[in-house]
Amino acid sequence: MKHILPGACLLCGVRCQGGSGLCPGCAADLPRLPATRCRVCAAPLPHAGVCGVCQQRPPAYDRCVAALEYRFPADQLIQQLKFQRRLVVAEALGELLADTVAGQYRTLPDCVLPVPLHRARLRERGFNQALELARPLLRRFGIVPDLEGCSRVRATTEQAGLPAALRQHNLRRAFKVHRSYRGRHVAIIDDVMTTGHTVNELARVLRAAGAQRIDVWVAARTVLRPGDEKTYHVATRQLPTVADSDRGA
């Protein structure tokens, strides 16, 4: 990718005004999710309501809020963040997510929990992209970040490219909670939600620790289409264990 100067659009490199990091043209090209989508997992629907998957197998979380659909050019931004270490992208995506979240809550969550990275992955990458995405929301809404209450105790294989069955096994017992969440309203933050396995497993252990409500806030959500994996969720609140990630932490 060509070098982009400070103050230039994160996608096309053209000089742009304002703090969004994107020129008007590229900002307009970002793929938004349709207005009618599942009230739980944010999957697009022809009408408002709850999708069949969430009705049949409710996930461990209560609601997903997604800023963008994970396709071009939003996927380019997230890949810049994760694999080119361009933290300025996290600021831009975090602001977009904050714009999406704003106005959707009468009462905001008690705390924000960025999806934890295993310490080996954190050493390799040098930062937690979920935490970097969370920073603009923490500033805007004044919510307390939760950085110590849960950890990723088992290193997992990158989730991208794994079939659903292997994703489920890959994340089994990956997260450990270190405190009670009794009665808490928690917002989990991650970069991308594909099948929902990562956030679902994290939500499961939070639910077991007493969390009353769990929302998921993501910068982008993959829309599964015919030929893709057939289910978004592999676990319910009733199952003793869940597992799997979205696109690999």
C-alpha positions in Angstrom: 0.0 0.0 0.0 1.3 3.4 -0.9 2.5 5.7 1.9 -0.2 8.1 3.2 0.8 11.4 4.6 -0.6 12.8 7.8 -3.9 14.6 7.2 -4.5 12.5 4.1 -7.5 10.2 3.5 -6.8 6.8 5.0 -8.1 5.1 1.9 -7.2 7.2 -1.2 -4.5 9.4 0.2 -6.1 12.7 -0.9 -5.7 15.6 1.5 -8.8 16.0 3.6 -10.2 18.4 6.1 -11.7 17.5 9.5 -10.8 14.8 11.9 -12.6 11.8 10.4 -9.5 10.6 8.5 -11.6 10.1 5.4 -12.3 12.3 2.4 -16.0 12.9 1.6 -15.9 10.5 -1.3 -14.4 7.6 0.6 -16.6 8.3 3.6 -19.7 8.1 1.3 -18.4 4.8 -0.1 -18.2 3.0 3.3 -20.7 0.1 3.3 -23.5 0.7 5.8 -25.8 -2.0 7.1 -29.4 -1.7 6.1 -31.9 -0.1 8.4 -33.9 -3.3 8.8 -31.8 -5.9 10.6 -32.0 -8.4 13.4 -32.5 -6.7 16.7 -30.1 -9.2 18.2 -27.2 -10.1 15.8 -27.6 -7.2 13.4 -27.9 -9.5 10.4 -29.8 -7.7 7.5 -33.5 -8.7 7.3 -36.3 -7.7 4.8 -38.2 -6.3 7.8 -37.5 -5.4 11.4 -37.5 -8.2 13.9 -35.3 -11.1 15.1 -33.8 -13.4 12.6 -34.6 -17.1 12.5 -31.1 -18.1 13.8 -31.4 -15.9 16.9 -34.9 -17.2 17.5 -33.8 -20.8 17.3 -30.4 -20.5 19.0 -30.3 -17.2 21.0 -26.7 -16.1 21.5 -25.3 -15.3 24.9 -25.3 -11.6 24.2 -28.5 -9.4 24.0 -27.7 -7.1 21.1 -25.1 -6.3 18.5 -24.5 -2.7 17.2 -22.3 -2.6 14.1 -21.1 0.6 12.3 -20.3 -0.9 8.9 -20.6 -4.0 6.8 -17.3 -5.9 6.5 -16.6 -5.5 2.8 -14.7 -3.1 0.5 -13.5 -0.5 1.5 -14.2 -1.1 5.2 -12.2 -4.3 5.1 -9.2 -2.3 3.9 -9.4 0.0 6.9 -9.5 -2.9 9.4 -6.7 -4.7 7.6 -4.6 -1.6 7.8 -5.3 -1.5 11.6 -4.6 -5.1 12.4 -1.8 -6.0 10.0 -0.1 -2.6 9.2 -0.4 -1.3 12.7 -2.0 2.0 11.6 -3.5 3.1 14.9 -5.0 6.2 13.3 -7.5 3.9 11.6 -8.7 2.8 15.0 -9.5 6.4 15.8 -11.5 6.8 12.6 -13.4 3.5 13.0 -14.0 4.2 16.7 -15.6 7.5 15.9 -17.8 5.9 13.3 -18.8 3.3 15.9 -19.5 6.0 18.5 -21.7 7.8 16.0 -23.7 4.6 15.5 -24.0 3.9 19.2 -25.1 7.5 20.0 -28.8 7.9 20.4 -29.5 4.2 20.7 -29.5 4.0 24.5 -31.5 5.6 27.2 -29.0 4.1 29.7 -25.5 3.3 28.6 -23.6 0.2 29.7 -21.8 0.2 33.0 -18.5 -0.7 31.4 -16.8 -1.4 28.1 -14.9 -4.6 27.7 -12.5 -4.8 24.6 -12.1 -8.4 23.6 -8.9 -9.5 25.3 -5.9 -10.8 23.3 -3.8 -13.6 24.6 -0.5 -12.2 25.9 1.5 -14.0 23.2 -0.7 -12.4 20.5 -0.4 -9.0 22.3 3.4 -9.3 22.3 3.4 -10.2 18.6 1.0 -7.4 17.5 2.1 -4.8 20.0 -1.5 -3.5 20.7 -5.0 -4.7 21.2 -7.1 -3.4 18.2 -10.3 -3.8 20.2 -9.0 -1.5 22.9 -7.8 1.1 20.4 -11.3 1.1 18.8 -12.8 1.6 22.2 -10.9 4.8 23.0 -13.1 7.2 21.1 -16.2 5.7 22.7 -14.7 5.9 26.2 -14.0 9.6 25.6 -17.3 10.5 24.1 -19.6 8.5 26.5 -17.4 8.6 29.7 -17.9 4.8 30.2 -15.4 3.0 32.4 -13.1 0.6 30.5 -12.8 -2.9 31.9 -9.3 -4.1 31.3 -8.7 -6.4 34.2 -12.0 -8.3 34.7 -11.5 -10.9 31.9 -8.5 -12.3 30.1 -7.7 -14.6 27.3 -6.0 -17.6 29.0 -5.5 -19.8 26.0 -3.7 -19.0 22.8 -6.0 -19.7 19.8 -5.3 -20.2 16.1 -6.3 -17.4 13.8 -10.0 -17.8 13.1 -10.1 -16.5 9.6 -10.6 -19.3 7.2 -11.6 -21.9 9.8 -14.9 -23.7 9.2 -17.5 -23.3 11.9 -16.9 -26.6 13.6 -13.2 -25.9 14.1 -13.9 -22.3 15.1 -16.1 -23.6 17.9 -13.4 -26.0 19.1 -10.7 -23.4 18.7 -12.1 -21.0 21.3 -13.3 -23.4 23.9 -12.3 -22.2 27.4 -10.3 -19.4 25.9 -11.6 -16.7 28.2 -11.5 -16.5 32.0 -13.4 -14.0 34.2 -11.6 -12.7 37.3 -14.5 -10.8 39.1 -18.2 -10.9 39.6 -20.3 -9.1 37.0 -23.5 -9.5 39.0 -26.2 -7.1 37.7 -23.8 -5.4 35.3 -24.6 -4.1 31.8 -21.5 -4.8 29.7 -20.6 -3.7 26.2 -18.1 -6.0 24.4 -16.1 -4.2 21.7 -14.4 -5.9 18.8 -13.2 -5.0 15.3 -15.2 -7.5 13.2 -18.0 -9.9 13.9 -18.4 -12.7 11.3 -20.0 -15.8 12.8 -20.2 -14.2 16.3 -18.3 -17.0 18.0 -15.7 -14.9 19.7 -18.1 -12.4 21.3 -20.5 -15.2 22.0 -18.0 -17.2 24.0 -16.9 -14.1 25.9 -20.5 -13.2 26.6 -21.1 -16.7 27.8 -18.5 -16.5 30.5 -19.7 -13.0 31.5 -23.2 -14.3 31.8 -22.0 -17.1 34.0 -20.3 -14.4 36.2 -23.6 -12.7 36.7 -23.8 -10.1 33.9 -27.4 -9.0 33.5 -27.2 -7.5 30.0 -24.5 -7.9 27.4 -24.2 -5.8 24.2 -21.7 -6.2 21.4 -20.3 -3.2 19.6 -18.3 -3.8 16.5 -16.7 -1.6 13.8 -17.9 -4.0 11.1 -20.1 -7.0 10.7 -19.8 -9.6 8.0 -23.0 -10.4 6.1 -23.2 -14.1 5.4 -24.7 -14.8 2.0 -25.7 -18.1 0.2 -22.6 -20.3 0.0 -21.1 -18.9 3.2 -21.3 -20.6 6.6 -24.9 -21.3 7.3 -25.1 -20.2 10.9 -24.1 -17.2 12.8 -24.1 -18.8 16.3 -23.1 -22.2 17.5 -24.0 -21.7 21.2 -26.9 -20.8 23.4 -27.2 -19.6 26.9 -28.2 -23.1 27.9 -25.1 -24.9 26.6 -22.3 -25.5 29.2 -19.6 -24.5 26.8 -19.3 -22.5 23.6 -16.5 -21.4 21.5 -15.0 -19.8 18.4 -14.1 -16.5 17.0 -15.1 -14.2 14.3 -12.0 -13.3 12.3 -9.3 -14.2 14.7 -8.2 -12.0 17.5 
